[in-house]
């Protein structure tokens, strides 16, 4: 439950949010009416009214009504976009204030926030590892490879070996984060790349890293879907809480 002090703190922001919501509803209704008016005027017009803006129209009044309906539709669309942006701004502000208050006492909100954070953590780890691999296995241009000295080639092999070691070491931590995210969103654990089998030397190392990178891209896409779903549920729960205040 929110304290009296917390309710007083939220009150002016909630008032702005509710006004913005009322404006949003009114803008949606105005757009619907403008759509109907435009459709009606289009049905009464001919191709000269629609394509030439009334130029050479057989009925100036009909062409004028069509132009007015078209312009009103554009204005209503602009008003709706502005209302959505204003409502989103105030909703984000109230959510930012309300969320830490509700996390303290509301198990549903607490679970949804934890799910978003777990997905964020796993997704970040997946993307960072994928980026690290991509930067480490990038091949030089053909002319550069031809001019590469023995020392440069040896340095490249050592760097590849070090990269394989980093990826192997990061594998268990990534798996734990993915498992934590799967548990938080109630989903089965997806396939996590097996990094422990990557060879440390030779072409197999490079091929193994590229295969892990490919698998990480698929895993990242799945984690991003989880994160989006969890965040949508979190936002819906918070906005439902607005109405209870």
C-alpha positions, 0 to 999 in steps of 0.5 A: 500500500502507498503511504499518504506522502507517496500519494501526495507526491504522485497526485499532480502527475496523475492529474496530468496523466489523466488529462492526457488520457482524456485528450488521447481518447478525444483525439482518437474519436476525432480521427474516427469521425474525420475518417468517416467524413472523408469516406463520405465526401470521397463517395460523393466526389469524382476522380477530378475532386480526388486527384486534381483537388477539384480542378476542372470539377463539375461541382465546386461545392463538392470539391470544396467539401472533399478538400475540407474533409481531407485536410480535417483528416490530416489535422486529426492525425497530427493531433492524435500523434501529439496526444499519444506522445504527450500521454506516453511522456506522462505515463513514463513519468508516473511509471518511473515514480510508481514502480519502486513504490509498488515493487516494495509491496506488490508481488505481481509488479515485483515479478514483472520488473524482475523478469524485465531485468533478468531478460535485460541481463541475459540479452546484454551478455549475449550481445556482448559476447557476440560482439566480442567474437565478431571483432575477434574473427574479422578477417583482414583484406586479401592484400593485407594477408599476403603482406602479413609477417610471421610475427603478425601471423603469430600474434593473430594466432595468439589473439584467436587462442585468447578469444577462444579462452574468453568465450569458453569462460563466458559460456557458463555465466551466459547459460545461468543468465539465460536460465534465470530469464527463462524462469522469470518469464515462465519459458523453457530454456532455449538452446545456449551455445556450447562454448567449451568444445571450441578448438583453441588452434587452427581453422577449427577455432575460427569456425567454432567461434563463427558457429557460436556467433550464429547461435548467439544471434538466434538466442539474442532474438529469442531473448529480445522477444521475451524482454518485449513481452515482459516489458509490455506486461509490466507497463500494462500492470503499472497503467492498471495501477494508475486507475486504482490510485 
